[in-house]
């Protein structure tokens, strides 16, 4: 009989990054587990409904006994909801996924929950310094699957702390490296593309080089810096060559968490071609974008994984990324997740700037590491890249020419299939779940401590 997993995350039928990844690993493990999801959303349109999509999943996957049920929820639930789900669905484990601060109620009640089922956490943390404030979260989990090598190092260091007598360090079986996986059958090289997508990108003009930005218009994504860096790159070219270049931005034109991009373009890049589209596209259409552009860029100052550049690689299109967070993993540096326990991060390792990387990427090394924070997250580094360095990196990719970019893009796809496919993610997730279920023992109702 298959084990049943209760998933706490964004409704997997929706379009957030959390939703997309939830869908990928649920479908990738549906042969092994039955799944029940507390499907969260802001103002969920189906709040209170129970949606059984098992039949649809069976048709999609060919798994005849596939079982997937979604309980639609506003927000991420509460302890009463979980009590009811544990009683009704009788899951063998709970897996939750997204920022730990959204799950404070879960951790406040972990002692009760873990008397019945283990808690598993699919986790990423964007940057150093080590978030000591997350230590209690890690100890409250029976297993932590780490989305980036940097996160694996962080959880190992923070989870091993013994500076207080009540700390219970994590053992090696409680921590695994489980990188995000992209579906290689959806994101792939293609020969023909839809006229609608071609018209959005090219219009009535033919371009020799298209730089693609596919991220939210928020501050940490450094969206304005992408525009300014593109302008500096175009300044390096002759007027005739710069007219055949395009910066294509798939994002919101204006966002209160970011800026007014048309205003930025009007002042800082008015002499060069920039197109912004905020239309919503299914994954197969996004694959066409990646196939029509020449390079995808992400110079975020904080980035847990960087899903869009991995989609680009899987589609056979090379990338430019800042050396930060999970983007480091996409560069093909010769470091394992275990190396990152002592290494920490490459973001401030100037001496590592000549470290060998994959041909499919032009890495941009941060020029500064500044501290940011909030009451919930008191400290975290912002890794800022220099706009001149970004412009030079774009120029390096431009100078390679289309034939060479196609060649290195396919190398990037091979790398992605080997290390970041949906199957790799799902298989590693199964390993972590199975190991946890094998070793799990219900938590005692209380612990006794000697008072000296």
N, C-alpha and C positions, 0 to 999 in steps of 0.2 A: 504493500500500500504506500502511495506517495505521501511524503511529508507536506505539510501546509505551512506557507510563510505569509505572515501579515506584513504588508508593506505600508509604511507611512511616508508619503511624499506627495508631490504635485500630481494631480490626476494625469495618468499616463496617456490619456486621449488628447491632451492639450499640447501647447507648442513651446513651453519654456524648456530651457536646457535640462532641468531636472525631470520634466515630463518625458522628453526625448530619450534620455538615458534610462529612465525607469522602464519605458516601453521596450527598449533594446534588451535589457538584461532579463526582464520578465519573459519576453518571447524566446530569448535564448536559453532559458532554463525551464520552460514550460513542460518539457519532456520529463524533467526530474522532480518538479514540485508543482503542487496546486498553489495558486496565488489568490489572496484576498487583499485588496488595497483600500485604505482610507484615502480616497482621492481628494486632495485639497485644492482649493482655488479661492481667490478673493471674490466674494459674491457669486458663489457657484450657481450656475443656472439650473442645476438639478438637485439642489440641496435637499437632503433627506431621502433621496431615492437610492435604491439598491439596483445596480445595473449588472446583470449577468451577461458577459460577452463571450462566454465559453464557446458557443457555436461558431461565432465569427473567427475566434482564434484557431479553432480546429480546422476550419476551411483554409485559413491563411498559412498555418504551419504544417498541416497534415498530421498533427498529433491528435489522434482520435479521442484520447481521454483528457485532453487539455481542459483545465478549469481555471477561470479567471472571473472574479466578481469584484465590483467597485462600489464602495459606500461613499456617495458624494458628500463632501463636507466643506463648510465655510471655515477657512483657516486650517490649522494643523491638529485640531481635536483637543481633548482633555482627558483626565483620568477616568471619568465616568464612561466616556465613549469607549476607551480601551478595555475597561472592565467588562462592558457589555459585549464587545467583540471577542474577547478571550472566552467568555462564557458561551457565546453563540457559535463562534466559528472553531474554537478549540485549536488554534494554530500551534505549530511545534516551535516556532521562533518568530520574533519581531525584527524586521529590518527597517531602519529609518534612514533617511537620505536628505540632506541639505544642512545649512548652517546650524550648529548645535544650540545657538541661542534661541532658536525658534522652538526648541523642545525642552525648555526649562521644566515644564510640568511633568514631562516624562522622566527626567532625571530626579526630580523631587520625589518620585514614587517608584524609583527603580528597585528598591528593596522589596516592595510588595510584588511588583511585576515579575521579578526574577525568581520568586518562589514558585512560579508557574511555568514561565518560558524564558529562554535566553534573549538578550537584547543584542542585536548586531547593528553596526553603524557603518554606512558607506560614506567616507569622509574625505574632505580636502581642506587644506589650509593654505592661504595664498602666499604667505611670506614669513620670514623671520622678523624679530627675535622670537624664540620659542614661546608659544602662548601658554605660559604657566597657568593662566586663568582657565584653561581648558582641561587641566589635569583631572579634576573631579568628573568631568564628562567621560573621559577615557576610562577611568576606573569603574564607571557605572555601566560599562559595556562588556559583554562576554567576548566580543570580537570586533575589531576595527579594520575595515578594508580601506586602504589608502589609495587615493586616485592618482597621486603623483609620487615620484621618488622623494621629493623634498618633504612631502607630508609623511611618508614612511619614516624618514629620519627624525622628523619632529615628534611623532607619536612614540617612537622608541625612546627618545631622550626624555621627553616629558613623562612618559609612562613608567620610566625606571626610577623616578625620584623617590628618595627615602628620607627627605629632610624633616618629615613629621612622623611621629610614632604611629599614627593611625593610617598612614599611607600604605596601600597594598599595591606594590609594583605589578605591572602587567608582565606576563610571561610571553615567550616567543610565539606560542600558538595563538595568542590573542591579536596579533598584528600581521597583516598581509598587504602586499602590493597588488592592487587590482585596478589597472589603468582603464579609463574610459575606452569604449570600443565603438567604432563607426562601421556601419553596415557596408561592406565592400560590394554588395550587389545593388545597392541604391546609389552610392557615390562611386563612380567609375568613369573611365574614359569613354567617350561616345563620338561617333563620326558625324551625326546629324543633330541639329538643334532646332528648337521651335522658333518660328519667325517672330513670335511675340517677344521672346527673350532677346533675340538678336536686335530687334527694333529698340528695345529699352536701352540696350548697351550702346549700339552703334548709331541708331537713327539713320540719317542719310549720309553718314560720314564713315570713312574707313580709317581705322586706327592701327598703328604699328605696335602700340604697347598700351595695355589696359591694366592698371593697378586696382585691385579689388579690396574694399573694406567692408566686412560683413559682421558688424558688432553693434551693440547698443550705443546710443549717443549719451554716454555717462562719463563722468570726470575721469575715473580710473582707466578708461579705455583710451584716453589721450586723443580724442577724436580731432580736436582742433590742431594738435601737433601733427597728425597725419596730413591734414590739408596744408599746413605750413611747410612740412618736410617735402611734400610733393611739389610745392611751388619752388623750393630751393633746388630740387632735382631738375625741374624744367628750366630754371635759370642757367643750368650747366649746359643746356642744349642750344643749338641754333634755333632761330625762330621757326624755320621750316620743320625741323624735327619735333619741336615741342608741340606744334599744332597737331601732330599725329599721335599724341599721348592723351590718355584719359584717366582720371581718378573716378572710379565708380564706387558710390557709397550706398550700401543697402542698410539703411537705418532711418530713424526718425529725423526729420529736418530740424525740429525744435523739441527739446525735452528739458523739463525743469531740473532734472538731475544731471543735465549736460549743458548744452548751450544752443544758440541759434546759428546753425551751420550756414544757411544762406548769407547771413550777415558776415560770418567769418570769410566765406568765399569772396563776397563782394569787396571786401577791404584787402584781404591778404593773398587772394589767388584769382583776381578778376581777369587776368590776361591769359589764363589757361583753362582747359576744359575740365569741369567737374560736374558729374551728374549724381543726383541723390534720388533714390527711390525707397519708399516705405511700404510698398505693396507686399502683401503676404503671399508666400509661395510654399507649395508642398516640397518635400525633399527632392523629388525627381526634377522639379523645376530649378531648385537651387543647384543641383548637380550640373544643369545646363549652364548656369552662370559660371561655375568653376571651370567648365570646359571651354568657355568662350574668352575668359580673361587670361592674362599672362602670369599673374602673380597675386597672391593674397597676403595682406599685411595685418599684423597685430603687434602694436608697441605699447600695450597696456602696462601701467605701473604696478598693477597687481593682477595676477591671473592664476586661478586654481588649476585649470587644465588648458583651456583655449580650444573649444570644440570646432570653431569654424576653420581654423588653419589645419586641423586634422582632417576635416571633411575635404578641404582643398587638396591635401596630399593624397587622400584616398581616391580623389577624382583625377589625379595625375598632374596637378598644378603646383609648382614650387611656392615657397613661402619666405616672407621676411618677418622675423619675430624678435622681440626683446628677450634677453636672457633673464627670465624671472619665472618663479613658480613652476607650474606644469609645462609651460612652453619650453623649458630646458629639455624635457623628455623628448620633445618633437625634433630637437636638433641632432639627435643621434650621437651625442657625446658618449665617450667610452667609460661611463660610470654606471654601476648597478645601484639598485635601491639601497643595498647594504652599505655602499660607499657613502651615501648621503647621511648616514648616522654620524660619521665624523666630519664629512665635508660641509654639511649644512646647506649651502647654496652656492652656485657659481656667480650670483648676482654682484658680488663685491670682490671677486677673485680676479683682479687685473692681470695677475701672472698667468691665469688660465686662458687668456684671450686668444692664445695661439693653439688651444686645445682642438684636436681634430674633430670636425663635425661632418654631417652628411652633406653631399653635394646639392641636395634638394632645398637647402636653406641658406639664407644669408642672415646670420645672427647679429643682433645689435646689442652691444654690451652697455649696461647702464653707466651713466657718468656720475650719478649721485644716488645715495640711499638716504632718504629723509623720513623721519618718523611721523606717522599720523596716528589717530586714535579716536576713541569715543568712550563713554562710560562702560559700555558692554565689552568693547575691545580696546583696552587702554593703550595698546601700542602695536604698531605693525609698520614695516618699512614700505615706503613708496619707492619703487625703482624707476627713476627718471632717465630716459635716454636723451641724448643731445640731438636736436633737429638736424644739425649738419651731418652727424653720423648716419642718421636715418636716410637723409638725401643721398649720401654716398652709397648706402646699401641699395637703395632703389636703382641708382646708376649702375652698380655692379650687375644687378639682375637684368637691367635694360640692355647692357652691353653684351650679354651672353647670346642674344639673338633668339629668334623663335624656335629654331631647330634644337638648339642646346637646351632651352628651357623645357621643351617637350621631353628631351632625353632625361634630364635630371628630375623632372616631374614624375616620370615612370619609375625612377629609382625610389622616389619618395613614396609612391604607391606600394612598391614591394616592401619597403620598410614598415609602412603602416599596416599592411596585411599581416606581416609577421608579428608585430608588437601591439597593435591597437585595433584589431578587428573586433566585431561583436562577439565572435566565438572565443577569442582570447579572454575578453572581459567575463563572459558567461562561465567559461571553464574555471577561471580563477575564483569567481564568486561561489561556484559550486564547491570548490576545494575548501574555501573558508567556512561555508555553511556546514558541510559534512564534518569537518574537523571540530567545529563548535558543538554540533549535536552529539558527536561521539564522546567528547570530553566533558560536556556540561553536567553540572550537578546543581540542583535547586539551591538557592541561597537560603541560609538560615534566617529565621525570623528576627534574630537579634544577635549581636556580638557582645562579649564581655571584655572589658578592659580593666586592668589593674591600675588603681589610682595610687600613686606613690605619695 
